[in-house]
């Protein structure tokens, strides 16, 4: 089996949102997307003081793709116009299928704003094919205890969100067969993934430095990998990576603001539909 090699590295650039530390490796200079994986914001790590304003993501619309939010530290309240509400804490995830259109809010719950604390969140945007862009909105919120922790015999723990690994299955049944996880690698440890032939592979070093086939991937870097069926990621010191793979979507991608469609006409229609109130309204969670 051919092992994937590192083709290029894309360092995340700082794009803070107010007092929220934000790094973004994709899209960025020289990289529009990694196949089906469109966008990643890495918020934090940072510590919020007591009586803070919390996260700034009030109600806003989406259409045509999915958002997957990994709460590495802290907690996050979600509410959307399809009637979904939750507060997810450290180690949990939120997977929202915007589909034909939804308004959602992602804010710090009242308890976090009052007490403060550590916060680190990754939000990944995953494309949908044309046949699913107008599907009904869907939301899955999973706390840490619903996410399998698969320990390898090579010093890693795979936190499995969707797909299968090591005999376990993640809590999210992806509409398009996307595999997503975050992985903690101990000092001197490694993790191997296979079945990658023909898939778009996403590898981001969120904490610590890692390496693939002798090529170093520094913290806050996205690795663009070549073709192959397997990849092994190792670390000399403790590290945490975001890792996923998906079938390619061989269709035009037209993104503008909060919408990702297949044509400029569809983008214009999304704005018209949102302005006409067809996406509904999100009630903000206070918990």
Secondary structure, 3 states (H helix, E strand, C coil): CCECCEEEEEECEECCECCECEEEEECECCECCECCEEEEEEEEEEEECCCCCCCCEEEEEEECEEEEEEEEECEEEEEECCCCEEEEECCCEEEEECCCCEEEEEECCHHHHHHCEEEEEEEEEEECCHHHCCCCCEEEEECHHHCEEEECCCCEEEEEEECEECCEECCECCCCCCEEEEEEECCCCEEEECCCCCEEEEEEEEECCEEECCEEECCCEEEEECCCCEEEEECCCCEEEEEEEEECCCCCCEEECCEEECCHHHHHHHHHHHHCCCCCCCCCCCC
